[in-house]
Structures are given as structure tokens and as C-alpha cells.
Amino acid sequence: MNKPLIRLTRYPALLLILVALTVTAAIAQSPTPRRPAITLVQLEDMFQNMREKTKWNVDGDLLWGYFFTDPQPDKVRPLADELTKLGYRYVDLYAARDGKTHVLHVEKVETHTPRSLHERNTEFYRLAERHGIASYDGMDVGPAPGKP
């Protein structure tokens, strides 16, 4: 499977290969315990960057990965079950490099616009809050399986 090329996250230890996105630096350097939500403007910049830096069909299906974090893995497992029932594929629940945070990674092949991705992120921020999860950490994206 191809590795994602673009990733928005708030934890520098979780960064994957990045295309030059100023949004990542802004999110990663926020001094507040609760990092700011990813904005629509940042997503518009991300989509523009994908158009310029990749050969992907940005207007078609891509593999979107979504990440939730919490110090207690047992709090994240019910969320994984709920997302699986909603059609997301469970990828992993692993300890971050700091050893104190656990990361839930789910993914789904979807077509997004900046606005639809913003709406998805908003849903996931609310879902994390409803489950008492420390954070919805953002997303990554790569070509859909079988696509260049």
C-alpha cells in the first residue's frame, strides 16, 4: 500500500512525509493543551497543494486516514467499534513515541472537497468529545488502493 503523502496533525511525533504545508506548522506549534481545530482555509490550502504536488485525482476517491488520541487505550476501543460500523477500516491502535498517548488510526476510501472534509473533521471533533477522547488529531491522505 502506498504511504500517505500529506498529513495534518497536531503531534509532531506522528508526522508522516509532508508536502510543504504551512498549516502543519501552525497546528503543531500551538501552545494550548487543546490544539485549534483544522480550519476550512487550511484544508483549501491542502487541496491546492495536493493539486500542485501530486498526480492524484484530487476530485476523486483517495484513501483518507483519521486519527484519534487518548492516554487510555480502553477509552478509544469503543470509538474504533463505532467507526467500523460506520464503514471505516480499523488500521491500528498504537502507543505514540511519547509512550503516554495512544493513537487510533482508521481509514476509508472517500471523495472529499475542502468543505466536505471540514464537515467530516467537525463530526470527528464532536465524536471525540462525545466519547471523552482527548482529541481527534486530524487526517492523512494518499492514493486509493489500486490508483497511482
N, C-alpha and C positions, 0 to 999 in steps of 0.2 A: 504494500500500500504506500502511496506517496505521502511524504511528510507535509504538513501544512506549511504554507509559506508566510501567511500573515496571521498574527495573533495579537489580540488586545487583552491585556491582563493587568492586574494591579500588583502582582507579586513578582519582582524581578527574578526570583529564583525559578519561576515557572516559564520564563520566556522561551519561546521557540525561535527559529530563524525569522527575522523581521525584515520586511521591506521598510524603507525609511518612512516611518510614521511619527510625526511629532506627537500624536495622540498618546502613544505608549509612554513616552517620557513624562507627559503631563499627568497621566494616571498613576504611574509608578512612583512619582516623587511627591505625591500629596502627603502632607504631614498629619492628616487627621486619621484616627483609627478606622472610621468608616470612610472608605475612599469614595470619591464622587462617581456618580453613575456615568456610563459612557453616553455621550450626547449624540444627537442626530447629526450635528455638524461634523463630529469626529467620524461617524460612520460614512457620511458623504465623502469625506477626505479618504477614508479607507477604500471605498469603492473606486474612487478616481485613481488612487494609487494602484489598485489591482488592475484596472484597465491599462494603465501605463506600463506596469512592470511584469505582467504575466500574459500568457497566451490563453488564459482561461476564458470560457464564455461566462462572463460575469452576470449576464442576464438569464442564465440557465441554471441547471442543477449543479450545486457544489456540495462538498462534504463539510458540514458545519459541526464543529466540536464545541461543547458548552461545559463550563467548569464551575463547580460549587465547592466552597471550602468551609471547614469547621475543625476545631481541635478534637472533637469527639466523633470517631467514625460511625459509632452506633446511631448518632443523630442523622447521619447522611443516608444510611441504608434505606429507610422508608421513602426518602425522596427518590432514590435510584429506582425503587419498585414502581413508584407513581409515574416517573418519566418513561420507564419501559412500557408500561400500559398505554402511554400516550404515543407510542411508536418510535421512541428514541432507543438507540442501541447502547447498552451498557458497555463501556470500554474498560474502565478501571476505577478502583478506589485505592489510592496510594498515599503514603506519607510524603509530604513535601521535604525538600532538603533541610529545612529547619527542624524537622523531626517532631514539631509541635502541631503542625497543621496537616489535615487530611484533605485530599482533593478527589472529588467525584468528577469523572470525565464521562460524558455521554455524547453521542453524535447522531446526526441524521442527514440524509441527502435531501436538500431543500433548495428552492429558488427564493432568493431574497432581493429586495431593494433596500436602500438605506432605511426607508421608513418602515418596511415590514420587519427588518432586523431590529430596529429601535423598539418596535412594539413587542417583539419576542423578548428582547432584553428586559423591558419593563415587566412583562409577565414573569420572567425568571427572578427579577429582584423581589417581586411580591411573593413568589413561591418560596424563595429562601426565607423571607421574613415570616411567612405563614408556618413554615416548618421549624422556625427557630434556628436556622442555619446561619453561621457567622457571615457568609457572603456568597452572592453569585459573583464569580470572578471574571466573567467575560467569555469570549469565544475565540476560536481559531477557525481557519478555513483552508481548504485545499481542493484540488480537483476531485470530482466524484469518482469512485472506483470505475475503472474502465475508460475514463476520459483523460485526455492529455492535459 
